[in-house]
Amino acid sequence: MKESIHPEYREVVFLDQQTGNKFISRSTLHSRETIEIDGTSYPLFKCDVTSESHPFYTGAQTRLVETGRVEKFRARFARTAGTVKSAS
């Protein structure tokens, strides 16, 4: 590898702002903010959404779809719930 042409690859703390979950990963990103964990200072990157808070990964998205289906079913058959067919 050539010297001085590659960005610095180091450990960075990613903070999920919705859940407060922190995890350490390696990255080349630069940040002005730092955080100290276990006596070591790491660059801090604040994420709006991670797998801890995204509806696709948490399953909240499927619950919304199921709720919508039940409501559609009730709305469709609420009209016919009071009618009784007579046997001829």
C-alpha positions in Angstrom: 0.0 0.0 0.0 1.2 3.5 -0.7 1.8 5.7 2.3 -0.3 8.8 3.1 -3.1 8.3 0.4 -5.5 6.3 2.5 -7.9 7.7 5.1 -7.3 6.7 8.7 -9.3 3.5 9.6 -10.1 3.5 13.3 -12.7 2.6 15.9 -15.7 5.0 16.0 -18.7 5.0 18.4 -22.1 5.2 16.7 -25.0 6.5 18.9 -28.6 5.8 18.0 -30.4 9.0 19.1 -33.8 7.3 19.3 -32.9 4.5 21.6 -29.6 5.7 23.1 -27.9 2.5 22.1 -24.1 2.8 21.4 -21.9 0.5 19.5 -18.3 0.6 18.4 -17.3 -0.2 14.8 -14.4 0.6 12.6 -14.8 3.5 10.1 -12.9 6.2 8.2 -15.3 9.0 9.1 -14.2 12.1 10.9 -16.1 13.7 13.7 -15.5 16.7 16.0 -17.3 15.1 18.9 -15.7 12.4 21.0 -16.9 10.1 23.8 -15.0 8.2 26.4 -15.8 4.6 26.9 -13.8 2.4 29.3 -11.1 5.1 29.6 -10.6 5.3 25.8 -11.6 8.3 23.8 -13.4 7.5 20.5 -14.9 9.8 17.8 -18.7 9.9 18.1 -21.2 9.7 15.2 -24.8 10.3 16.0 -27.3 8.2 13.9 -30.9 9.1 13.4 -31.9 5.4 12.7 -30.1 2.1 13.2 -31.2 -1.5 13.2 -32.2 -1.0 16.9 -34.8 1.6 16.0 -35.8 1.1 12.4 -39.4 -0.3 12.0 -38.2 -2.9 9.4 -35.8 -4.5 11.9 -38.0 -4.1 15.0 -41.1 -5.5 13.5 -43.2 -2.4 14.1 -43.8 -2.1 10.4 -45.5 -5.5 10.1 -47.7 -4.8 13.1 -49.0 -1.6 11.4 -49.8 -3.6 8.3 -51.7 -6.2 10.3 -53.7 -3.6 12.1 -54.6 -2.0 8.8 -55.9 -5.3 7.5 -58.1 -5.9 10.5 -59.5 -2.4 10.3 -60.3 -2.9 6.6 -62.0 -6.2 7.3 -64.2 -4.7 10.1 -65.1 -1.7 8.0 -66.0 -3.9 5.0 -68.2 -6.3 7.0 -69.7 -3.8 9.6 -72.4 -3.0 7.1 -73.6 -6.6 6.8 -73.3 -7.6 10.5 -76.9 -6.6 11.3 -78.6 -8.2 8.3 -80.0 -11.7 8.4 -80.8 -13.6 5.3 -84.2 -15.3 5.4 -84.5 -18.9 4.3 -87.1 -19.4 1.6 
